[in-house]
Amino acid sequence: MSAPLVPLPDASTHINKYYQCHLCPKSFDYRASLDIHIRTHTGDTPFACPHCPLRTKDKSNLRRHIRRRHMPPLP
């Protein structure tokens, strides 16, 4: 005997997110997403390029910058 089928929730009704921004109405499923979002309000730029004065709010943006600006092009 198989388990009864339970319908998946509709994406438009999925509004219960766990992490709410205390500065605006946005909410997020993950704490890391909220942490990145909060930096848009605070202006915090914790990720510094070791090659130039650039600072970023997100680590992935810093990695992309280093790849594009400071790495030799691939042959």
C-alpha positions as CSV (number, residue, x, y, z in Angstrom):
1,M,0.0,0.0,0.0
2,S,1.4,3.4,-0.9
3,A,1.3,6.6,1.0
4,P,-1.5,9.1,0.1
5,L,-0.5,11.8,-2.4
6,V,-0.2,15.2,-0.9
7,P,-0.4,18.2,-3.2
8,L,2.7,20.5,-3.3
9,P,2.1,24.0,-2.1
10,D,1.6,26.6,-4.8
11,A,4.6,28.9,-5.1
12,S,2.4,32.0,-4.9
13,T,1.1,30.9,-1.5
14,H,4.6,30.2,0.0
15,I,4.9,33.4,2.0
16,N,6.0,32.0,5.3
17,K,9.8,32.7,5.2
18,Y,11.9,32.2,8.2
19,Y,14.1,35.3,8.2
20,Q,12.5,38.8,8.1
21,C,14.4,42.0,7.4
22,H,13.9,44.4,10.3
23,L,14.4,47.4,8.0
24,C,12.0,46.6,5.1
25,P,9.3,44.0,4.3
26,K,11.6,41.5,2.6
27,S,11.9,38.0,4.0
28,F,14.2,35.1,3.1
29,D,14.4,31.3,3.4
30,Y,18.0,31.4,4.5
31,R,19.9,33.4,7.1
32,A,22.8,33.9,4.7
33,S,20.5,35.6,2.2
34,L,19.2,37.9,4.9
35,D,22.8,38.7,5.9
36,I,23.7,39.7,2.3
37,H,20.4,41.7,2.0
38,I,21.1,43.6,5.3
39,R,24.3,44.9,3.7
40,T,22.2,46.8,1.2
41,H,20.8,48.9,4.1
42,T,24.0,49.3,6.1
43,G,26.5,49.8,3.2
44,D,28.9,47.3,4.9
45,T,31.5,46.0,2.5
46,P,33.4,43.2,4.4
47,F,35.1,41.6,1.4
48,A,38.3,43.4,0.3
49,C,40.3,42.7,-2.9
50,P,43.9,41.8,-2.0
51,H,45.1,43.5,-5.3
52,C,43.3,46.8,-5.3
53,P,41.1,49.0,-3.1
54,L,37.8,47.5,-4.2
55,R,35.5,46.3,-1.4
56,T,32.3,44.3,-2.0
57,K,29.2,43.3,-0.1
58,D,29.2,39.8,-1.4
59,K,32.0,37.2,-1.6
60,S,30.9,36.0,-5.0
61,N,31.2,39.5,-6.4
62,L,34.7,39.7,-5.1
63,R,35.6,36.4,-6.7
64,R,34.2,37.5,-10.0
65,H,36.1,40.8,-9.8
66,I,39.4,39.0,-9.1
67,R,38.9,36.6,-12.0
68,R,38.0,39.4,-14.5
69,R,40.5,42.1,-13.4
70,H,43.5,40.4,-11.8
71,M,43.8,37.0,-13.5
72,P,45.6,36.5,-16.8
73,P,43.3,35.6,-19.7
74,L,43.1,31.9,-20.6
75,P,44.7,31.0,-23.9
